[in-house]
Amino acid sequence: MAELEEMEAQSFREEARAWLRANFPPSLTNAPSIHFVSDRHAAESNPDWCLWRERMAAKRWGVPTWEPRYGGAGLTQAHGKIIGQELAAIGGFNPIRSYGTMMLGPTLLEYGSEEQKREHLPFIATNERRWCQGFSEPGAGSDLASLQTKCIDMGDHWLVSGQKIWTSGADQADWCFALVRTDASRKQGGISFLLIDMKSEGIEARPIVLISGSTHFCEVFFNDVKVPKGNLVGEVNQGWAIAKRLLQYERDSLSDVKAEITPLAPLAHQYCGTDVLGRIDNPDLRSRMVRNAMRHEAYLATVSRLAREAKSGGPGYGVSALKNLWSGIIQDRAELLIELMGASGLGWSGEHYTDAEREATRAWLHSKAFSIYGGSYEIQNNITAKRTLELPA
């Protein structure tokens, strides 16, 4: 039986490899997929990206494990893993990947009504409907449960008033999944989970300029925004439990293998040169690059082991540890890349720097946020200590 399963897996791998190589636009090889996830304008102005999205959407491989009625291909997790591996092998990425597929989609599959699933999931599966996450507030960051955005029951609709901050892509999003306060007398027990159309009257999204030069974070103001009653996910005042599950899915996606990660060695050879033995001509840098590569390999092995051990069909509390591990690895890698490039790794603008060098500078600055967003480093350690290691409070 194991041999048959192995034969089936190999057959599908060959099918996936052939299709991906025939359909993935070469111009997008090793392109940073996060660029397309966070910048809708950059994505939709790139004809090759649009073509790649159309092909993957038609193939239903953007969310291969979702049921066909929700826009997926109805494949197993093993099939989905093979698709991801073959994508990485050609320097490709999933053009359907978005906040909808990484966070909201899995959450709706678990908690949403059938009507909500049919209304939203097919559009997420084709990346036609962009989502943003309305969780953090100016006075509710790490202590998210202290959020104050009000949601009043008006009988035939909800009325939402308040402010959200650090909302990725809010100025380019079609919809927002938000946490709102429906009961001021309780903390976690007074929060509900709401789906809000960003075209609704009374919503204003203001981009925030970051140190990396990007503006994908926004502050969002809700001024007496009317929301249909059917947009409530789950029950009133049960949003905290749903939000915790969504954050698990988010951390799981953040700790997933990134297809755009490429080896540093070729770049080190280019910028640092080699010694008489053909090694990178900087022993200290070389040893630190090896340590980073070893951590990366150990991380991948840990991900595989936890996947085999998982029995619940979804991410568990172990994703908090994985998220922190991945943040450290990718931040170290960004530092190493800047170091090996030398002065060329400090480019911001001008013809003296290549596009790759300018991108490396911005990626290095952007990497500083990896240990903050999706739950800060310290919060993830607390979750690991309490939920995984079962240490006393």
N, C-alpha and C positions, 0 to 999 in steps of 0.2 A: 504493500500500500504506500509506504514511504517512497519507494522507487517511482510509482505512478505519479505521486504528487510532485516529485522532483522533475519528472518528464514534463508534466503539465506546466510547471513553473518555467522551465527552460524554453518550452514552446512559446509561452506568453512573452518571455523576455525577448526572444528573437522577433516576435511580432511587434512589440513595443519599440525595440531598437530600430527596426526598419521604418516604422511609421514616423517616429520622431526625427530620424535623420533625413527623411524625405520631406518633412513638413516644417521643421524649425528653421526660420530665416537665419542664415549664417551671420548677417550683420549684427545680430543680437547676442552672439557668442560671448559668454562671460560678462554680459551687461549686468549691472547691479539691480536685481529685481526690486529691491526696496525703493529704488528711484521711481519705478512705475507704480508701485503700490501707493506711495505717499503723494505723488504728483500726477493728478489726473490729466492736466493740460499737457505735460510732457509725454505721457503715454498716448493720448488720443491724437497728438500731432505727429506721431511717428507711424508712418504707414506700415512698416514691417511689424511693429507691435500690434497694430489693429488686425493685420492679417493673421498673426500668430494667435491672437485671442479668438478670432472667428473660427480658426481650425480646431483649437482645443475645445471650444464651446460646442462645436458640432460633434466632436468625438466624445464629448461628455467626460473628458479626462481631467478637467479642472478640479472636479470633486468626484473622483472615480468611485468612491465607496458609498455615495448617496444613492438612494433609490431612484429609478428612472422617473417616477412621478414628480420628484423634486428637482430634476435636472441632472442627476448623476448617471453613472453607467452601471450601478448595481454590482460592482466588483468587490472582492474581498480586500481586507487590509493588506494581505500579502501581494495582491495585484498592484495596489496603490503604491506599496514600497518599491516594487520593481520599476514602476513608471518613474518614480522619483530618482531612483538610482541611475536609470538610463538617461534621464534628463541631465543629471549632474555629469555624467560621462561625456556629454557633448558640450558642456558649458552652457546648458540651457536653464530655463526657469519656467515656473508655472505662471502664465499671464492672468489666470483667474484668481490667483492668490490675493487676498484682500482682508480687511477687517471683518467683512461678511463671512468669508470662508473660515478664517482663523478663530473667530470668536462667536459671532451671533449665530451663524448657521448651526454649529453643533449644539448650541444652547436651545435654539428653537426646536431642533429635532428631539430634544429631551423634554422641554417644558412647554413648547408652543402648542396652540390648538391646531387642529387640522386645517382650519381656514387660514390661520396665520402662516402655516408651513406652505400651503399652496399659493398664497398671495406673494410671499417674499423669496422663498428658497430658489425657485427657477430663475429669478432675476439675479440672485447672488451667484448661481452656478454658471452664468454667462458673463458675469462682471458688468452687467448693464445697470445695476443699481448699486451705487456706492454708499457705504455706511460709515458713520463716525460714532465714537464712544463718549457719551455724556455722563462721566462718573465724577472726576475730581472737581472740586470747587476751591475758590480762593481761601476758604477757611476749613476745607476738608480734603486734605491730601492723603497722607499716611493714615490719618484717622478718618477714613472715608465715611464711616457710619455717622459722623456728625454733620453730614450734608443737610442743607437747608432749602433747596429748591422746592417750592410749594406746589402741590398738586391737589386741587380742590374738586370734589365731586359736585358737578353742576346739574346732576340729574340725567341729562341726555349727552353730556360730554365732560371731559376733564379740563380744568383750567390750570395751566402751568406758568409759574412765575419764578425767576431766579437766574443764577449765573453759573456757568461751567467754565473750567480753565484747562489748558493743556489738551484741548480736544483736537486730536490729529485729523487733518483733512476736513474740518468742519465747513470751511469755505467752499469745498468742492464736492461735498457729500449730498446725496439725495435724501437720506434718512439718518436718524440718530436713535440708537438704543440708549436710554437714559435711566438713571436712578433718581427717583423723586420722593419727596416726603408726603405721605398721605395721612400720617398720624404724628403730631408734634409731642405727644405725651410719652412716646417710647423711642428708643434710639434705633437699634437694628430692627426691632419689631414694628417700626412705623414707616418702612421704606417699600416702595413698589417699583416694578420694572415696566417701563413704558416705551413704545415705539412711536417716534415723532417724525412726521414729514417735514423736512427742512424747508420746504416751500411754504409752510404755514405762515400766516400773517403774525407778526410780532417777534420773529426770530432774526437776530443779527449776529453774524460771525465776523470777528476781527482777527486777522492773522497776526502772529507774534514773530518778530525777526529773531532767529537763534544765532548763537556764536558761529555756527557752521555756514551761516548765510541763507539757510533755508527758512521757509515760512509755513511749514506744514502744521505747526501747532497754532491753535486759535483760542481766543476767549469767546464764549457764546452767551448771548443774553436772550432770555425768554420773557417776553413782556405780554402777559395775559394771553398765552397761546392756547387755542382750542384744539383738543385732541379727542378723536372718537373713542367711545367706550371700549370698542373691540380691539384697541391697540394695547390694552393691558395684557402682559404675559403672566400667566399663572394667576394667583389670587391677590387681592388687595393686601398689602402689608407683608407679603411673602417674597419681596424682591431681593432681600439680603441673601437668602439661600441661593437664589438663581444667580445673583451677581458673583457669589463665591465660586460657583461652578463655572461660570463664564471666565473668571480670572484664572482658573485652573487650565481651561482650554487655551487662553492667551499665553500663559507661561509655557505650556506644552509646545505651542507653535513657535515661541521665541527660543526654545531650547532645541528645536528641530534642526536637522542638518541643513545648512544653507548651500544651495547649489553654486552661488557665486564665489565661494571661498576657493582661491587658487593658491598653489604652492608659492612660497616666498623665494625659494632657492634660485630660480631663473632670474628674478629681479636682482637678487643679491650678486649673482655673477655679473649682471649687466652694470650695476652701479659700483660695486666694491672690487671687482676683478677676482682673479683666482691665483693661488700660489702654484709652485712647481708641480704639486700633486693634483692640481685641478680642483682644489677645495676653495671655498669662500675665503678670501684673503683678509680675514679678521677673526681670529680664534674666539674672542669673547662673544662677538655677535653671532658667530657660527654656533656656539654652544647654547646660546639663548634661543636661537631659532630651532635647534633640535629639541630643546625642552618644550617649546610651544607646540611643535609637531607631535611630540610624545603625548602631551596633555590632550591634544585634539584626538589622537587615535584612542587613548584611554576613554575619552568622553564618548566617542562613537561606540566603543565596546560596551560601555555602561548603558547607553541608550538601547542597544540591541538586547542586552541582558534583561533590562527592566521590561522591555516590550514582550519578551518571552514569558516573563513571570506574571505579567498583568492578566487578571482574570475578569475584571469588571467591564471590559469593553470600552473604557474611557480613561483619561489621565487621572492619576492619583496625586497624593501630596508629594510624591517623589519628584514631581516636576519643579518644585521650588528649588531643590538642590541642583537639578539640571540647569535651571535658568541661571543660577549664580555661577555655576561652573562655566557655562557657555559665555556669559558676560565677561568673565575674567580672561578666557581664552581669546576672545575677539578683541578685547581692549589691548591685551598684550601684543596681539598680532598687528594692530593698528600702530602701536608705538614702534614696533620693530620695522614696519614698512617705512615710517617716516625717518627712522634712524639710518637705515641702509641707503635711502635715497639722498641723504645728506641735505645740502642746500636746495636740491631739486624737490625735496619733500616738504618745502615750506612755501610753495607757490600758491598764490591766490588769484592772480590775474596777469595778463600780459603774454606776449609771444615767446618769452624766454622759457615758458613752462609748457609741457604737453598737457593734453586733456586728462591723461591718466594721472599725471603729477598733481594737477589742481584737484582732481577728484580724491586723491589720496589724502590731501590736506583736509578737505571737508569731511571725509570719512573718519579721519582721526578725531576731529572735533566732535563729530556726531556720536562717535563711540562712547564718549563720556556719559551719555544718557542711558547706555545699555543697563547699567547697574541701578538705574532709578525707575525707568518706566516699566510697566508690567508688574509693579510691586518692587519697592526698593530692596537693595541687598540685605539690609538689616531685617526687614519684614520677612523676606524669604527664609532667612536663617531662623527666625522665630517660629515660622510655620514648620520648618524641618525639625527643629528641636521638639516642638509640641506634638506634631502629628506623626512624624516618621520615627523619631527616636524615643517618643513618649517620655520626655524628660519632665520633671515637675515644673510648674509655673514659677 
